[in-house]
Amino acid sequence: MKAFIISQLDQVVSQLKSEGLLPEEFQPRIQIDNTKDKAHGDLASNLALMAAKQAGMKPRDLAEKLVALLQADAAFMQKVSKMEIAGPGFINFFLSTSALTSVIKEVLAQESTFGQSNQGQGEKVQVEFVSANPTGPLHVGHGRGAAVGDCLCRLLEATGWKVTREFYYNDAGAQINNLALSVQARAKGLTPEDPSWPEDGYRGDYIQDVATAYMAGETVTADDRQVKGAADAEDLEAIRYFAVASLRREQDLDLKAFGVDFDVFFLESSLYQEGKVEEAVQALIENGFTYEEGGALWLKTTEFGDDKDRVMRKTDGGYTYFVPDVAYHLNKWQRGFKKVINEQGADHHSTITRVRAGLQGLKVDIPEGWPDYVLHQMVTVMRSGEEVKISKRAGSYVTLRDLIDEVGCDATRYFLAARAATSQLTFDIDLARSQTNDNPVYYIQYAHARLCSVARQAEEKGYSWSLETTDLEQLQSEQEQALLNQLARFPEVVSIAARELEPHQIAQYLRDLAAAMHSWYNACQFLVEDEALRSARLALAAATRQVLNNGLHLLGVSAPESM
């Protein structure tokens, strides 16, 4: 309906231009918003306020002129029952029942595709997310990245993008050396309490698991590559390969349990093996964006908006962590991804300017501001009012597997994606496990299950209905009108959430939809004797069930038929 009203207002603006009331060059961006209070109508427009100056009229006078022109259109007034002018010149639109109920027909015709669009027009987009160092189990922060990243992919696919999900493994550098030394120490029988334990070694119990498997000669498979252990605690290189493969396999199992799959696993080590890091560094040197000082190689990031230049190659010859990222993103560009979204923790904020500066310095026509970033804030886990800081297995942090085991995949996914990524998140285990209306996951899923129960009861009683013969004008109650308005919002919410890269908007919408549904369920009887009213309500129930299902799918959360 928003598009319809915008189209009609656009025609009215053209008419006012032909009458000389508005200048030809005036091109207003007509906007239609949902009203907060249904006493003020269903939709509202501020067009009169925007155009008053150009028309040389008071906003309310122009609003009256606009309303009069719209009222003269019989087709328009079939969908809008009345209009009111409010405040300084807002036009409030009250939709007719037939206009409101048209969404039922749309939902039931489109089913699982309702809410989808061709916004992306089949263009390629790569979304990189999680990208955890293979040095331990995934922690709750990685879980938030997995939830937000996967929901972003689902949203982009629903709006017409061709999505590639990618995981970048940082399997090179100091942290991998520390991992290998830690596993080697365990293989030799040392514990973290031993004075000779590696200074920056990893202390979780999982290190012992890896060491035991290695010494037992077990074979692990990661990314279709098999690595076999050996009873040789002196072969640090063999331990390194085995440890990385073991933890990559574990992380992959955790992600599968979380309902997250990837199309591409990219290894940082491959960039070094194929000479891509050196090639990127050499290109920056040749393009004049580097200099040497104090025995280190510096990148002139200040020429690209940074507050100071950054070290690329340290005095010991090793590269700083953002340098392979530059080579990696050049690889993404060369693979044809003109749109790339990196979902990462907020601690990566400092690397954004450096990576973008490095890419600009390569002079390969990569646009400024590429790639896009979605950064999520930290997660605090609470139980019984107290913060949970460690895992029995990981030792120093709460793992994603801990949460899945505690509250299930659905609740974990919803809670980690339900708040704006830019906001810090408190994960309340007790709330996530509760079967009360305070738990948003339970509240939304219960709305779906309730409607499934209604459908089963109708079938058991032999009640059938056909949309072609159902009189949807029967849906006159306040609760029904509110629910219809919520259903109609879904495509726009999906479109905006995808465009703004904010999956939490879907979570919030589902709470609002569930609230409207529960309110309707509690106020109205469904399986009434009046066949016309019963059929109309069953049609609305079916449409609501479908939209709840579609929305939950975008979050990767199940839609149970009974609870």
Secondary structure, 3 states (H helix, E strand, C coil): CHHHHHHHHHHHHHHHHHCCCCCCCCCCCCCEEECCCHHHCCEEECHHHHHHHHHCCCHHHHHHHHHHHHHCCHHHHHHEEEEEEECCCEEEEEECHHHHHHHHHHHHHHHHHCCCCCCCCCCEEEEEECCCCCCCCCEHHHHHHHHHHHHHHHHHHHCCCEEEEEEEECCCCHHHHHHHHHHHHHHCCCCCCCCCCCCCCCCCHHHHHHHHHHHCCCEEEECCEEEECCCCCCCHHHHHHHHHHHHHHHHHHHHHHCCCCCCEEEEHHHHHHCCHHHHHHHHHHHCCCEEEECCEEEECHHHHCCCCCEEEECCCCCECCHHHHHHHHHHHHHCCCCCEEEEEEHHHHHHHHHHHHHHHHCCCCCCCCCCEEEEECCEEEEECCEEECCCCCCCCCCEHHHHHHHHCHHHHHHHHHCCCCCCCEEEEHHHHHCCCCCCHHHHHHHHHHHHHHHHHHHHHCCCCCCHHHCCHHHCCCHHHHHHHHHHHHHHHHHHHHHHCCCCHHHHHHHHHHHHHHHHHHHHCCCCCCCHHHHHHHHHHHHHHHHHHHHHHHHHCCCCCCCC
